[in-house]
Amino acid sequence: MADTSEEIEAQIERLRDIAETLEDGDIGLAEAKRLRDEADDLLETLREVLETDDGRIIEVDPDEQED
């Protein structure tokens, strides 16, 4: 199993990819709905992990974040 911070980073990156795809608007309605559902699932998972991660702090490097 991957480290929790690595899992979180991967999920956030996937959310960014989904957002970019949806913003481009070059997809059909069915694909947009599938991506929205995937994003909702990822967000729910992240909420659960961040709320119950045994009080561990996960450091985020601001230089690695995109604007």
PDB file of N, CA, C, O and CB in Angstrom:
ATOM      1  N   MET A   1       0.834  -1.180   0.000  1.00  0.00           N
ATOM      2  CA  MET A   1       0.000   0.000   0.000  1.00  0.00           C
ATOM      3  C   MET A   1       0.881   1.246   0.000  1.00  0.00           C
ATOM      4  O   MET A   1       1.874   1.310   0.724  1.00  0.00           O
ATOM      5  CB  MET A   1      -0.950  -0.004   1.211  1.00  0.00           C
ATOM      6  N   ALA A   2       0.520   2.216  -0.799  1.00  0.00           N
ATOM      7  CA  ALA A   2       1.315   3.432  -0.910  1.00  0.00           C
ATOM      8  C   ALA A   2       1.158   4.272   0.345  1.00  0.00           C
ATOM      9  O   ALA A   2       0.171   4.153   1.072  1.00  0.00           O
ATOM     10  CB  ALA A   2       0.907   4.240  -2.153  1.00  0.00           C
ATOM     11  N   ASP A   3       2.131   5.111   0.584  1.00  0.00           N
ATOM     12  CA  ASP A   3       2.091   6.045   1.697  1.00  0.00           C
ATOM     13  C   ASP A   3       0.876   6.960   1.548  1.00  0.00           C
ATOM     14  O   ASP A   3       0.518   7.339   0.433  1.00  0.00           O
ATOM     15  CB  ASP A   3       3.400   6.874   1.770  1.00  0.00           C
ATOM     16  N   THR A   4       0.244   7.315   2.660  1.00  0.00           N
ATOM     17  CA  THR A   4      -0.963   8.130   2.639  1.00  0.00           C
ATOM     18  C   THR A   4      -0.746   9.445   1.904  1.00  0.00           C
ATOM     19  O   THR A   4      -1.606   9.856   1.125  1.00  0.00           O
ATOM     20  CB  THR A   4      -1.434   8.403   4.054  1.00  0.00           C
ATOM     21  N   SER A   5       0.375  10.112   2.130  1.00  0.00           N
ATOM     22  CA  SER A   5       0.620  11.389   1.455  1.00  0.00           C
ATOM     23  C   SER A   5       0.752  11.193  -0.051  1.00  0.00           C
ATOM     24  O   SER A   5       0.340  12.058  -0.823  1.00  0.00           O
ATOM     25  CB  SER A   5       1.886  12.058   2.012  1.00  0.00           C
ATOM     26  N   GLU A   6       1.314  10.082  -0.474  1.00  0.00           N
ATOM     27  CA  GLU A   6       1.422   9.796  -1.908  1.00  0.00           C
ATOM     28  C   GLU A   6       0.048   9.536  -2.500  1.00  0.00           C
ATOM     29  O   GLU A   6      -0.241   9.965  -3.617  1.00  0.00           O
ATOM     30  CB  GLU A   6       2.345   8.588  -2.158  1.00  0.00           C
ATOM     31  N   GLU A   7      -0.802   8.835  -1.755  1.00  0.00           N
ATOM     32  CA  GLU A   7      -2.167   8.588  -2.218  1.00  0.00           C
ATOM     33  C   GLU A   7      -2.931   9.893  -2.362  1.00  0.00           C
ATOM     34  O   GLU A   7      -3.630  10.106  -3.352  1.00  0.00           O
ATOM     35  CB  GLU A   7      -2.903   7.650  -1.256  1.00  0.00           C
ATOM     36  N   ILE A   8      -2.795  10.760  -1.375  1.00  0.00           N
ATOM     37  CA  ILE A   8      -3.473  12.052  -1.412  1.00  0.00           C
ATOM     38  C   ILE A   8      -2.999  12.868  -2.602  1.00  0.00           C
ATOM     39  O   ILE A   8      -3.810  13.448  -3.324  1.00  0.00           O
ATOM     40  CB  ILE A   8      -3.235  12.825  -0.111  1.00  0.00           C
ATOM     41  N   GLU A   9      -1.701  12.915  -2.808  1.00  0.00           N
ATOM     42  CA  GLU A   9      -1.146  13.665  -3.942  1.00  0.00           C
ATOM     43  C   GLU A   9      -1.679  13.121  -5.263  1.00  0.00           C
ATOM     44  O   GLU A   9      -2.024  13.897  -6.155  1.00  0.00           O
ATOM     45  CB  GLU A   9       0.393  13.605  -3.929  1.00  0.00           C
ATOM     46  N   ALA A  10      -1.749  11.816  -5.398  1.00  0.00           N
ATOM     47  CA  ALA A  10      -2.248  11.207  -6.631  1.00  0.00           C
ATOM     48  C   ALA A  10      -3.727  11.536  -6.846  1.00  0.00           C
ATOM     49  O   ALA A  10      -4.155  11.796  -7.970  1.00  0.00           O
ATOM     50  CB  ALA A  10      -2.044   9.682  -6.594  1.00  0.00           C
ATOM     51  N   GLN A  11      -4.499  11.524  -5.762  1.00  0.00           N
ATOM     52  CA  GLN A  11      -5.921  11.848  -5.880  1.00  0.00           C
ATOM     53  C   GLN A  11      -6.126  13.313  -6.237  1.00  0.00           C
ATOM     54  O   GLN A  11      -7.004  13.640  -7.037  1.00  0.00           O
ATOM     55  CB  GLN A  11      -6.651  11.521  -4.579  1.00  0.00           C
ATOM     56  N   ILE A  12      -5.334  14.186  -5.659  1.00  0.00           N
ATOM     57  CA  ILE A  12      -5.432  15.609  -5.992  1.00  0.00           C
ATOM     58  C   ILE A  12      -5.045  15.839  -7.445  1.00  0.00           C
ATOM     59  O   ILE A  12      -5.689  16.619  -8.146  1.00  0.00           O
ATOM     60  CB  ILE A  12      -4.538  16.451  -5.062  1.00  0.00           C
ATOM     61  N   GLU A  13      -4.008  15.173  -7.892  1.00  0.00           N
ATOM     62  CA  GLU A  13      -3.590  15.308  -9.294  1.00  0.00           C
ATOM     63  C   GLU A  13      -4.686  14.815 -10.237  1.00  0.00           C
ATOM     64  O   GLU A  13      -4.934  15.426 -11.277  1.00  0.00           O
ATOM     65  CB  GLU A  13      -2.283  14.526  -9.548  1.00  0.00           C
ATOM     66  N   ARG A  14      -5.340  13.717  -9.876  1.00  0.00           N
ATOM     67  CA  ARG A  14      -6.444  13.208 -10.699  1.00  0.00           C
ATOM     68  C   ARG A  14      -7.586  14.217 -10.725  1.00  0.00           C
ATOM     69  O   ARG A  14      -8.198  14.429 -11.772  1.00  0.00           O
ATOM     70  CB  ARG A  14      -6.945  11.844 -10.165  1.00  0.00           C
ATOM     71  N   LEU A  15      -7.881  14.842  -9.584  1.00  0.00           N
ATOM     72  CA  LEU A  15      -8.921  15.875  -9.555  1.00  0.00           C
ATOM     73  C   LEU A  15      -8.561  17.043 -10.474  1.00  0.00           C
ATOM     74  O   LEU A  15      -9.426  17.586 -11.162  1.00  0.00           O
ATOM     75  CB  LEU A  15      -9.134  16.380  -8.117  1.00  0.00           C
ATOM     76  N   ARG A  16      -7.303  17.420 -10.482  1.00  0.00           N
ATOM     77  CA  ARG A  16      -6.856  18.494 -11.394  1.00  0.00           C
ATOM     78  C   ARG A  16      -7.066  18.088 -12.855  1.00  0.00           C
ATOM     79  O   ARG A  16      -7.536  18.882 -13.671  1.00  0.00           O
ATOM     80  CB  ARG A  16      -5.358  18.832 -11.147  1.00  0.00           C
ATOM     81  N   ASP A  17      -6.712  16.847 -13.168  1.00  0.00           N
ATOM     82  CA  ASP A  17      -6.894  16.358 -14.542  1.00  0.00           C
ATOM     83  C   ASP A  17      -8.373  16.380 -14.937  1.00  0.00           C
ATOM     84  O   ASP A  17      -8.725  16.787 -16.043  1.00  0.00           O
ATOM     85  CB  ASP A  17      -6.328  14.928 -14.685  1.00  0.00           C
ATOM     86  N   ILE A  18      -9.224  15.938 -14.022  1.00  0.00           N
ATOM     87  CA  ILE A  18     -10.662  15.926 -14.296  1.00  0.00           C
ATOM     88  C   ILE A  18     -11.164  17.347 -14.514  1.00  0.00           C
ATOM     89  O   ILE A  18     -11.917  17.606 -15.452  1.00  0.00           O
ATOM     90  CB  ILE A  18     -11.437  15.254 -13.137  1.00  0.00           C
ATOM     91  N   ALA A  19     -10.743  18.275 -13.641  1.00  0.00           N
ATOM     92  CA  ALA A  19     -11.177  19.668 -13.763  1.00  0.00           C
ATOM     93  C   ALA A  19     -10.760  20.256 -15.110  1.00  0.00           C
ATOM     94  O   ALA A  19     -11.551  20.940 -15.761  1.00  0.00           O
ATOM     95  CB  ALA A  19     -10.597  20.512 -12.617  1.00  0.00           C
ATOM     96  N   GLU A  20      -9.532  19.994 -15.526  1.00  0.00           N
ATOM     97  CA  GLU A  20      -9.051  20.504 -16.811  1.00  0.00           C
ATOM     98  C   GLU A  20      -9.874  19.929 -17.965  1.00  0.00           C
ATOM     99  O   GLU A  20     -10.236  20.651 -18.894  1.00  0.00           O
ATOM    100  CB  GLU A  20      -7.560  20.166 -17.002  1.00  0.00           C
ATOM    101  N   THR A  21     -10.162  18.648 -17.902  1.00  0.00           N
ATOM    102  CA  THR A  21     -10.947  18.007 -18.955  1.00  0.00           C
ATOM    103  C   THR A  21     -12.342  18.606 -19.021  1.00  0.00           C
ATOM    104  O   THR A  21     -12.849  18.896 -20.104  1.00  0.00           O
ATOM    105  CB  THR A  21     -11.030  16.492 -18.723  1.00  0.00           C
ATOM    106  N   LEU A  22     -12.958  18.790 -17.871  1.00  0.00           N
ATOM    107  CA  LEU A  22     -14.309  19.367 -17.842  1.00  0.00           C
ATOM    108  C   LEU A  22     -14.304  20.818 -18.304  1.00  0.00           C
ATOM    109  O   LEU A  22     -15.230  21.254 -18.988  1.00  0.00           O
ATOM    110  CB  LEU A  22     -14.900  19.273 -16.431  1.00  0.00           C
ATOM    111  N   GLU A  23     -13.275  21.565 -17.939  1.00  0.00           N
ATOM    112  CA  GLU A  23     -13.182  22.962 -18.350  1.00  0.00           C
ATOM    113  C   GLU A  23     -12.988  23.106 -19.852  1.00  0.00           C
ATOM    114  O   GLU A  23     -13.473  24.062 -20.456  1.00  0.00           O
ATOM    115  CB  GLU A  23     -12.047  23.643 -17.621  1.00  0.00           C
ATOM    116  N   ASP A  24     -12.278  22.157 -20.453  1.00  0.00           N
ATOM    117  CA  ASP A  24     -12.068  22.203 -21.900  1.00  0.00           C
ATOM    118  C   ASP A  24     -13.383  22.092 -22.655  1.00  0.00           C
ATOM    119  O   ASP A  24     -13.549  22.698 -23.714  1.00  0.00           O
ATOM    120  CB  ASP A  24     -11.124  21.087 -22.334  1.00  0.00           C
ATOM    121  N   GLY A  25     -14.322  21.315 -22.110  1.00  0.00           N
ATOM    122  CA  GLY A  25     -15.643  21.200 -22.709  1.00  0.00           C
ATOM    123  C   GLY A  25     -15.698  20.388 -23.990  1.00  0.00           C
ATOM    124  O   GLY A  25     -16.719  20.406 -24.678  1.00  0.00           O
ATOM    125  N   ASP A  26     -14.643  19.682 -24.328  1.00  0.00           N
ATOM    126  CA  ASP A  26     -14.600  18.902 -25.569  1.00  0.00           C
ATOM    127  C   ASP A  26     -15.010  17.451 -25.349  1.00  0.00           C
ATOM    128  O   ASP A  26     -14.504  16.558 -26.029  1.00  0.00           O
ATOM    129  CB  ASP A  26     -13.203  18.953 -26.170  1.00  0.00           C
ATOM    130  N   ILE A  27     -15.916  17.205 -24.411  1.00  0.00           N
ATOM    131  CA  ILE A  27     -16.371  15.848 -24.126  1.00  0.00           C
ATOM    132  C   ILE A  27     -17.892  15.827 -24.135  1.00  0.00           C
ATOM    133  O   ILE A  27     -18.546  16.862 -24.010  1.00  0.00           O
ATOM    134  CB  ILE A  27     -15.817  15.344 -22.762  1.00  0.00           C
ATOM    135  N   GLY A  28     -18.429  14.649 -24.282  1.00  0.00           N
ATOM    136  CA  GLY A  28     -19.872  14.490 -24.293  1.00  0.00           C
ATOM    137  C   GLY A  28     -20.454  14.521 -22.887  1.00  0.00           C
ATOM    138  O   GLY A  28     -19.738  14.452 -21.888  1.00  0.00           O
ATOM    139  N   LEU A  29     -21.759  14.627 -22.845  1.00  0.00           N
ATOM    140  CA  LEU A  29     -22.459  14.698 -21.568  1.00  0.00           C
ATOM    141  C   LEU A  29     -22.248  13.451 -20.716  1.00  0.00           C
ATOM    142  O   LEU A  29     -22.050  13.556 -19.505  1.00  0.00           O
ATOM    143  CB  LEU A  29     -23.935  14.909 -21.803  1.00  0.00           C
ATOM    144  N   ALA A  30     -22.287  12.281 -21.331  1.00  0.00           N
ATOM    145  CA  ALA A  30     -22.107  11.030 -20.585  1.00  0.00           C
ATOM    146  C   ALA A  30     -20.714  10.966 -19.955  1.00  0.00           C
ATOM    147  O   ALA A  30     -20.575  10.555 -18.803  1.00  0.00           O
ATOM    148  CB  ALA A  30     -22.328   9.815 -21.510  1.00  0.00           C
ATOM    149  N   GLU A  31     -19.689  11.367 -20.700  1.00  0.00           N
ATOM    150  CA  GLU A  31     -18.322  11.364 -20.176  1.00  0.00           C
ATOM    151  C   GLU A  31     -18.175  12.415 -19.080  1.00  0.00           C
ATOM    152  O   GLU A  31     -17.497  12.170 -18.082  1.00  0.00           O
ATOM    153  CB  GLU A  31     -17.302  11.622 -21.308  1.00  0.00           C
ATOM    154  N   ALA A  32     -18.792  13.568 -19.248  1.00  0.00           N
ATOM    155  CA  ALA A  32     -18.740  14.616 -18.233  1.00  0.00           C
ATOM    156  C   ALA A  32     -19.372  14.121 -16.931  1.00  0.00           C
ATOM    157  O   ALA A  32     -18.853  14.380 -15.845  1.00  0.00           O
ATOM    158  CB  ALA A  32     -19.457  15.890 -18.732  1.00  0.00           C
ATOM    159  N   LYS A  33     -20.476  13.421 -17.046  1.00  0.00           N
ATOM    160  CA  LYS A  33     -21.134  12.882 -15.846  1.00  0.00           C
ATOM    161  C   LYS A  33     -20.256  11.835 -15.179  1.00  0.00           C
ATOM    162  O   LYS A  33     -20.146  11.811 -13.953  1.00  0.00           O
ATOM    163  CB  LYS A  33     -22.505  12.272 -16.203  1.00  0.00           C
ATOM    164  N   ARG A  34     -19.629  10.970 -15.969  1.00  0.00           N
ATOM    165  CA  ARG A  34     -18.752   9.946 -15.411  1.00  0.00           C
ATOM    166  C   ARG A  34     -17.583  10.596 -14.662  1.00  0.00           C
ATOM    167  O   ARG A  34     -17.225  10.167 -13.565  1.00  0.00           O
ATOM    168  CB  ARG A  34     -18.227   9.016 -16.529  1.00  0.00           C
ATOM    169  N   LEU A  35     -16.999  11.627 -15.262  1.00  0.00           N
ATOM    170  CA  LEU A  35     -15.886  12.322 -14.618  1.00  0.00           C
ATOM    171  C   LEU A  35     -16.342  13.045 -13.353  1.00  0.00           C
ATOM    172  O   LEU A  35     -15.626  13.063 -12.352  1.00  0.00           O
ATOM    173  CB  LEU A  35     -15.249  13.316 -15.589  1.00  0.00           C
ATOM    174  N   ARG A  36     -17.525  13.636 -13.402  1.00  0.00           N
ATOM    175  CA  ARG A  36     -18.066  14.321 -12.212  1.00  0.00           C
ATOM    176  C   ARG A  36     -18.278  13.315 -11.081  1.00  0.00           C
ATOM    177  O   ARG A  36     -17.958  13.595  -9.926  1.00  0.00           O
ATOM    178  CB  ARG A  36     -19.409  15.044 -12.549  1.00  0.00           C
ATOM    179  N   ASP A  37     -18.811  12.154 -11.415  1.00  0.00           N
ATOM    180  CA  ASP A  37     -19.015  11.117 -10.401  1.00  0.00           C
ATOM    181  C   ASP A  37     -17.682  10.645  -9.815  1.00  0.00           C
ATOM    182  O   ASP A  37     -17.569  10.426  -8.609  1.00  0.00           O
ATOM    183  CB  ASP A  37     -19.774   9.925 -11.003  1.00  0.00           C
ATOM    184  N   GLU A  38     -16.689  10.495 -10.672  1.00  0.00           N
ATOM    185  CA  GLU A  38     -15.354  10.097 -10.206  1.00  0.00           C
ATOM    186  C   GLU A  38     -14.776  11.162  -9.277  1.00  0.00           C
ATOM    187  O   GLU A  38     -14.200  10.839  -8.238  1.00  0.00           O
ATOM    188  CB  GLU A  38     -14.404   9.862 -11.407  1.00  0.00           C
ATOM    189  N   ALA A  39     -14.930  12.423  -9.649  1.00  0.00           N
ATOM    190  CA  ALA A  39     -14.432  13.520  -8.818  1.00  0.00           C
ATOM    191  C   ALA A  39     -15.144  13.542  -7.468  1.00  0.00           C
ATOM    192  O   ALA A  39     -14.510  13.745  -6.433  1.00  0.00           O
ATOM    193  CB  ALA A  39     -14.616  14.867  -9.539  1.00  0.00           C
ATOM    194  N   ASP A  40     -16.448  13.335  -7.476  1.00  0.00           N
ATOM    195  CA  ASP A  40     -17.200  13.297  -6.218  1.00  0.00           C
ATOM    196  C   ASP A  40     -16.684  12.183  -5.308  1.00  0.00           C
ATOM    197  O   ASP A  40     -16.532  12.381  -4.103  1.00  0.00           O
ATOM    198  CB  ASP A  40     -18.704  13.100  -6.495  1.00  0.00           C
ATOM    199  N   ASP A  41     -16.415  11.016  -5.885  1.00  0.00           N
ATOM    200  CA  ASP A  41     -15.881   9.888  -5.114  1.00  0.00           C
ATOM    201  C   ASP A  41     -14.500  10.212  -4.538  1.00  0.00           C
ATOM    202  O   ASP A  41     -14.214   9.905  -3.380  1.00  0.00           O
ATOM    203  CB  ASP A  41     -15.800   8.631  -5.995  1.00  0.00           C
ATOM    204  N   LEU A  42     -13.651  10.834  -5.356  1.00  0.00           N
ATOM    205  CA  LEU A  42     -12.315  11.212  -4.890  1.00  0.00           C
ATOM    206  C   LEU A  42     -12.401  12.232  -3.755  1.00  0.00           C
ATOM    207  O   LEU A  42     -11.681  12.122  -2.763  1.00  0.00           O
ATOM    208  CB  LEU A  42     -11.483  11.783  -6.052  1.00  0.00           C
ATOM    209  N   LEU A  43     -13.270  13.209  -3.899  1.00  0.00           N
ATOM    210  CA  LEU A  43     -13.424  14.222  -2.854  1.00  0.00           C
ATOM    211  C   LEU A  43     -13.917  13.606  -1.549  1.00  0.00           C
ATOM    212  O   LEU A  43     -13.443  13.972  -0.474  1.00  0.00           O
ATOM    213  CB  LEU A  43     -14.391  15.313  -3.312  1.00  0.00           C
ATOM    214  N   GLU A  44     -14.844  12.694  -1.635  1.00  0.00           N
ATOM    215  CA  GLU A  44     -15.352  12.025  -0.430  1.00  0.00           C
ATOM    216  C   GLU A  44     -14.236  11.227   0.245  1.00  0.00           C
ATOM    217  O   GLU A  44     -14.103  11.253   1.469  1.00  0.00           O
ATOM    218  CB  GLU A  44     -16.541  11.091  -0.782  1.00  0.00           C
ATOM    219  N   THR A  45     -13.445  10.529  -0.543  1.00  0.00           N
ATOM    220  CA  THR A  45     -12.326   9.757  -0.003  1.00  0.00           C
ATOM    221  C   THR A  45     -11.324  10.682   0.677  1.00  0.00           C
ATOM    222  O   THR A  45     -10.848  10.389   1.774  1.00  0.00           O
ATOM    223  CB  THR A  45     -11.634   8.947  -1.117  1.00  0.00           C
ATOM    224  N   LEU A  46     -11.004  11.801   0.026  1.00  0.00           N
ATOM    225  CA  LEU A  46     -10.059  12.750   0.613  1.00  0.00           C
ATOM    226  C   LEU A  46     -10.597  13.336   1.915  1.00  0.00           C
ATOM    227  O   LEU A  46      -9.849  13.491   2.881  1.00  0.00           O
ATOM    228  CB  LEU A  46      -9.752  13.874  -0.378  1.00  0.00           C
ATOM    229  N   ARG A  47     -11.870  13.658   1.946  1.00  0.00           N
ATOM    230  CA  ARG A  47     -12.464  14.185   3.186  1.00  0.00           C
ATOM    231  C   ARG A  47     -12.312  13.179   4.322  1.00  0.00           C
ATOM    232  O   ARG A  47     -11.932  13.542   5.435  1.00  0.00           O
ATOM    233  CB  ARG A  47     -13.961  14.526   2.975  1.00  0.00           C
ATOM    234  N   GLU A  48     -12.606  11.926   4.037  1.00  0.00           N
ATOM    235  CA  GLU A  48     -12.504  10.888   5.064  1.00  0.00           C
ATOM    236  C   GLU A  48     -11.065  10.728   5.546  1.00  0.00           C
ATOM    237  O   GLU A  48     -10.823  10.622   6.749  1.00  0.00           O
ATOM    238  CB  GLU A  48     -13.028   9.552   4.525  1.00  0.00           C
ATOM    239  N   VAL A  49     -10.125  10.710   4.632  1.00  0.00           N
ATOM    240  CA  VAL A  49      -8.716  10.527   4.997  1.00  0.00           C
ATOM    241  C   VAL A  49      -8.225  11.718   5.816  1.00  0.00           C
ATOM    242  O   VAL A  49      -7.556  11.544   6.834  1.00  0.00           O
ATOM    243  CB  VAL A  49      -7.840  10.345   3.731  1.00  0.00           C
ATOM    244  N   LEU A  50      -8.555  12.915   5.373  1.00  0.00           N
ATOM    245  CA  LEU A  50      -8.053  14.097   6.068  1.00  0.00           C
ATOM    246  C   LEU A  50      -8.715  14.307   7.421  1.00  0.00           C
ATOM    247  O   LEU A  50      -8.114  14.909   8.311  1.00  0.00           O
ATOM    248  CB  LEU A  50      -8.258  15.319   5.214  1.00  0.00           C
ATOM    249  N   GLU A  51      -9.927  13.828   7.593  1.00  0.00           N
ATOM    250  CA  GLU A  51     -10.608  13.974   8.869  1.00  0.00           C
ATOM    251  C   GLU A  51     -10.198  12.906   9.878  1.00  0.00           C
ATOM    252  O   GLU A  51     -10.322  13.125  11.082  1.00  0.00           O
ATOM    253  CB  GLU A  51     -12.096  13.928   8.659  1.00  0.00           C
ATOM    254  N   THR A  52      -9.713  11.761   9.415  1.00  0.00           N
ATOM    255  CA  THR A  52      -9.446  10.641  10.324  1.00  0.00           C
ATOM    256  C   THR A  52      -8.040  10.090  10.186  1.00  0.00           C
ATOM    257  O   THR A  52      -7.829   8.896  10.398  1.00  0.00           O
ATOM    258  CB  THR A  52     -10.437   9.538  10.083  1.00  0.00           C
ATOM    259  N   ASP A  53      -7.089  10.912   9.843  1.00  0.00           N
ATOM    260  CA  ASP A  53      -5.736  10.414   9.600  1.00  0.00           C
ATOM    261  C   ASP A  53      -4.891  10.402  10.864  1.00  0.00           C
ATOM    262  O   ASP A  53      -3.703  10.722  10.830  1.00  0.00           O
ATOM    263  CB  ASP A  53      -5.055  11.255   8.544  1.00  0.00           C
ATOM    264  N   ASP A  54      -5.508  10.033  11.974  1.00  0.00           N
ATOM    265  CA  ASP A  54      -4.790   9.850  13.239  1.00  0.00           C
ATOM    266  C   ASP A  54      -3.957  11.067  13.642  1.00  0.00           C
ATOM    267  O   ASP A  54      -2.946  10.917  14.329  1.00  0.00           O
ATOM    268  CB  ASP A  54      -3.894   8.642  13.142  1.00  0.00           C
ATOM    269  N   GLY A  55      -4.361  12.256  13.230  1.00  0.00           N
ATOM    270  CA  GLY A  55      -3.678  13.470  13.645  1.00  0.00           C
ATOM    271  C   GLY A  55      -2.354  13.724  12.962  1.00  0.00           C
ATOM    272  O   GLY A  55      -1.637  14.653  13.332  1.00  0.00           O
ATOM    273  N   ARG A  56      -2.014  12.913  11.971  1.00  0.00           N
ATOM    274  CA  ARG A  56      -0.750  13.137  11.271  1.00  0.00           C
ATOM    275  C   ARG A  56      -0.868  14.363  10.379  1.00  0.00           C
ATOM    276  O   ARG A  56      -1.921  14.620   9.796  1.00  0.00           O
ATOM    277  CB  ARG A  56      -0.352  11.897  10.438  1.00  0.00           C
ATOM    278  N   ILE A  57       0.217  15.115  10.278  1.00  0.00           N
ATOM    279  CA  ILE A  57       0.250  16.293   9.421  1.00  0.00           C
ATOM    280  C   ILE A  57       0.943  15.919   8.127  1.00  0.00           C
ATOM    281  O   ILE A  57       2.004  15.296   8.123  1.00  0.00           O
ATOM    282  CB  ILE A  57       0.969  17.484  10.116  1.00  0.00           C
ATOM    283  N   ILE A  58       0.323  16.311   7.038  1.00  0.00           N
ATOM    284  CA  ILE A  58       0.904  16.038   5.726  1.00  0.00           C
ATOM    285  C   ILE A  58       1.405  17.360   5.173  1.00  0.00           C
ATOM    286  O   ILE A  58       0.634  18.307   5.013  1.00  0.00           O
ATOM    287  CB  ILE A  58      -0.135  15.364   4.752  1.00  0.00           C
ATOM    288  N   GLU A  59       2.681  17.422   4.885  1.00  0.00           N
ATOM    289  CA  GLU A  59       3.291  18.639   4.412  1.00  0.00           C
ATOM    290  C   GLU A  59       3.097  18.769   2.901  1.00  0.00           C
ATOM    291  O   GLU A  59       3.281  17.809   2.152  1.00  0.00           O
ATOM    292  CB  GLU A  59       4.778  18.671   4.778  1.00  0.00           C
ATOM    293  N   VAL A  60       2.726  19.963   2.474  1.00  0.00           N
ATOM    294  CA  VAL A  60       2.553  20.239   1.056  1.00  0.00           C
ATOM    295  C   VAL A  60       3.574  21.288   0.668  1.00  0.00           C
ATOM    296  O   VAL A  60       3.667  22.338   1.305  1.00  0.00           O
ATOM    297  CB  VAL A  60       1.098  20.711   0.730  1.00  0.00           C
ATOM    298  N   ASP A  61       4.330  21.011  -0.363  1.00  0.00           N
ATOM    299  CA  ASP A  61       5.338  21.943  -0.854  1.00  0.00           C
ATOM    300  C   ASP A  61       4.662  22.941  -1.783  1.00  0.00           C
ATOM    301  O   ASP A  61       4.226  22.554  -2.868  1.00  0.00           O
ATOM    302  CB  ASP A  61       6.495  21.194  -1.583  1.00  0.00           C
ATOM    303  N   PRO A  62       4.556  24.219  -1.397  1.00  0.00           N
ATOM    304  CA  PRO A  62       3.852  25.204  -2.232  1.00  0.00           C
ATOM    305  C   PRO A  62       4.518  25.401  -3.592  1.00  0.00           C
ATOM    306  O   PRO A  62       3.856  25.835  -4.535  1.00  0.00           O
ATOM    307  CB  PRO A  62       3.776  26.538  -1.507  1.00  0.00           C
ATOM    308  N   ASP A  63       5.791  25.097  -3.715  1.00  0.00           N
ATOM    309  CA  ASP A  63       6.476  25.231  -5.000  1.00  0.00           C
ATOM    310  C   ASP A  63       6.024  24.186  -6.001  1.00  0.00           C
ATOM    311  O   ASP A  63       6.194  24.372  -7.205  1.00  0.00           O
ATOM    312  CB  ASP A  63       7.970  25.136  -4.806  1.00  0.00           C
ATOM    313  N   GLU A  64       5.447  23.079  -5.521  1.00  0.00           N
ATOM    314  CA  GLU A  64       4.994  22.025  -6.399  1.00  0.00           C
ATOM    315  C   GLU A  64       3.554  22.213  -6.827  1.00  0.00           C
ATOM    316  O   GLU A  64       3.096  21.513  -7.731  1.00  0.00           O
ATOM    317  CB  GLU A  64       5.157  20.701  -5.732  1.00  0.00           C
ATOM    318  N   GLN A  65       2.812  23.139  -6.208  1.00  0.00           N
ATOM    319  CA  GLN A  65       1.418  23.360  -6.543  1.00  0.00           C
ATOM    320  C   GLN A  65       1.329  24.247  -7.771  1.00  0.00           C
ATOM    321  O   GLN A  65       2.115  25.171  -7.977  1.00  0.00           O
ATOM    322  CB  GLN A  65       0.660  23.988  -5.360  1.00  0.00           C
ATOM    323  N   GLU A  66       0.309  23.910  -8.590  1.00  0.00           N
ATOM    324  CA  GLU A  66       0.054  24.706  -9.790  1.00  0.00           C
ATOM    325  C   GLU A  66      -0.963  25.767  -9.463  1.00  0.00           C
ATOM    326  O   GLU A  66      -1.787  25.590  -8.565  1.00  0.00           O
ATOM    327  CB  GLU A  66      -0.434  23.824 -10.963  1.00  0.00           C
ATOM    328  N   ASP A  67      -0.915  26.871 -10.182  1.00  0.00           N
ATOM    329  CA  ASP A  67      -1.916  27.929 -10.006  1.00  0.00           C
ATOM    330  C   ASP A  67      -3.089  27.683 -10.896  1.00  0.00           C
ATOM    331  O   ASP A  67      -4.040  28.465 -10.894  1.00  0.00           O
ATOM    332  CB  ASP A  67      -1.327  29.303 -10.291  1.00  0.00           C
TER     333      ASP A  67
END
